[in-house]
Amino acid sequence: MIIFTNHALKRMRERKVSRAQVLETIKNPEIEIVEDGNIKLARRGFAGKSLEVAIENGGNKTIVITLYWL
């Protein structure tokens, strides 16, 4: 199950990122960076830009914390 925080939903609207782009980045990242604990950064390219999504994995759920274009 993938859960979007209110912060992530706000950033999606501000940065014009679709839910499909976020899900594609999480499920099929080109690069994954493991941060502290259960935090992971997933990165994927879209039309010449890279989207990075910060997620937290906990049991059977993935929480989308924030996202941004690089």
Contacts in CASP RR format, 6 or more apart in sequence:
PFRMAT RR
TARGET T0000
AUTHOR 0000-0000-0000
METHOD contacts of the structure
MODEL  1
MIIFTNHALKRMRERKVSRAQVLETIKNPEIEIVEDGNIKLARRGFAGKS
LEVAIENGGNKTIVITLYWL
1 60 0 8 1.000
1 61 0 8 1.000
1 62 0 8 1.000
2 23 0 8 1.000
2 26 0 8 1.000
2 61 0 8 1.000
2 62 0 8 1.000
2 63 0 8 1.000
2 64 0 8 1.000
3 61 0 8 1.000
3 62 0 8 1.000
3 63 0 8 1.000
3 64 0 8 1.000
4 12 0 8 1.000
4 19 0 8 1.000
4 22 0 8 1.000
4 63 0 8 1.000
4 64 0 8 1.000
5 63 0 8 1.000
5 64 0 8 1.000
5 65 0 8 1.000
5 66 0 8 1.000
7 65 0 8 1.000
7 66 0 8 1.000
8 22 0 8 1.000
8 64 0 8 1.000
8 65 0 8 1.000
8 66 0 8 1.000
8 67 0 8 1.000
11 17 0 8 1.000
11 66 0 8 1.000
11 67 0 8 1.000
11 68 0 8 1.000
12 18 0 8 1.000
12 19 0 8 1.000
12 22 0 8 1.000
12 67 0 8 1.000
15 67 0 8 1.000
15 68 0 8 1.000
15 69 0 8 1.000
17 51 0 8 1.000
17 67 0 8 1.000
17 69 0 8 1.000
21 44 0 8 1.000
21 46 0 8 1.000
21 51 0 8 1.000
22 51 0 8 1.000
22 53 0 8 1.000
22 64 0 8 1.000
22 67 0 8 1.000
24 44 0 8 1.000
25 42 0 8 1.000
25 43 0 8 1.000
25 44 0 8 1.000
25 51 0 8 1.000
25 52 0 8 1.000
25 53 0 8 1.000
25 67 0 8 1.000
26 42 0 8 1.000
26 53 0 8 1.000
26 55 0 8 1.000
26 62 0 8 1.000
26 64 0 8 1.000
28 44 0 8 1.000
29 42 0 8 1.000
29 43 0 8 1.000
29 44 0 8 1.000
30 43 0 8 1.000
30 44 0 8 1.000
30 45 0 8 1.000
31 41 0 8 1.000
31 42 0 8 1.000
31 43 0 8 1.000
31 44 0 8 1.000
32 40 0 8 1.000
32 41 0 8 1.000
32 42 0 8 1.000
32 43 0 8 1.000
33 40 0 8 1.000
33 41 0 8 1.000
33 43 0 8 1.000
34 40 0 8 1.000
35 41 0 8 1.000
35 54 0 8 1.000
38 56 0 8 1.000
38 57 0 8 1.000
38 58 0 8 1.000
39 54 0 8 1.000
39 55 0 8 1.000
39 56 0 8 1.000
39 65 0 8 1.000
40 54 0 8 1.000
40 55 0 8 1.000
40 56 0 8 1.000
40 57 0 8 1.000
41 52 0 8 1.000
41 53 0 8 1.000
41 54 0 8 1.000
41 55 0 8 1.000
42 52 0 8 1.000
42 53 0 8 1.000
42 55 0 8 1.000
43 50 0 8 1.000
43 51 0 8 1.000
43 52 0 8 1.000
43 53 0 8 1.000
43 70 0 8 1.000
44 50 0 8 1.000
44 51 0 8 1.000
45 51 0 8 1.000
49 69 0 8 1.000
49 70 0 8 1.000
50 69 0 8 1.000
50 70 0 8 1.000
51 67 0 8 1.000
51 68 0 8 1.000
51 69 0 8 1.000
51 70 0 8 1.000
52 67 0 8 1.000
52 68 0 8 1.000
52 69 0 8 1.000
52 70 0 8 1.000
53 64 0 8 1.000
53 66 0 8 1.000
53 67 0 8 1.000
54 64 0 8 1.000
54 65 0 8 1.000
54 66 0 8 1.000
54 67 0 8 1.000
55 62 0 8 1.000
55 63 0 8 1.000
55 64 0 8 1.000
55 65 0 8 1.000
56 62 0 8 1.000
56 63 0 8 1.000
56 65 0 8 1.000
57 63 0 8 1.000
END
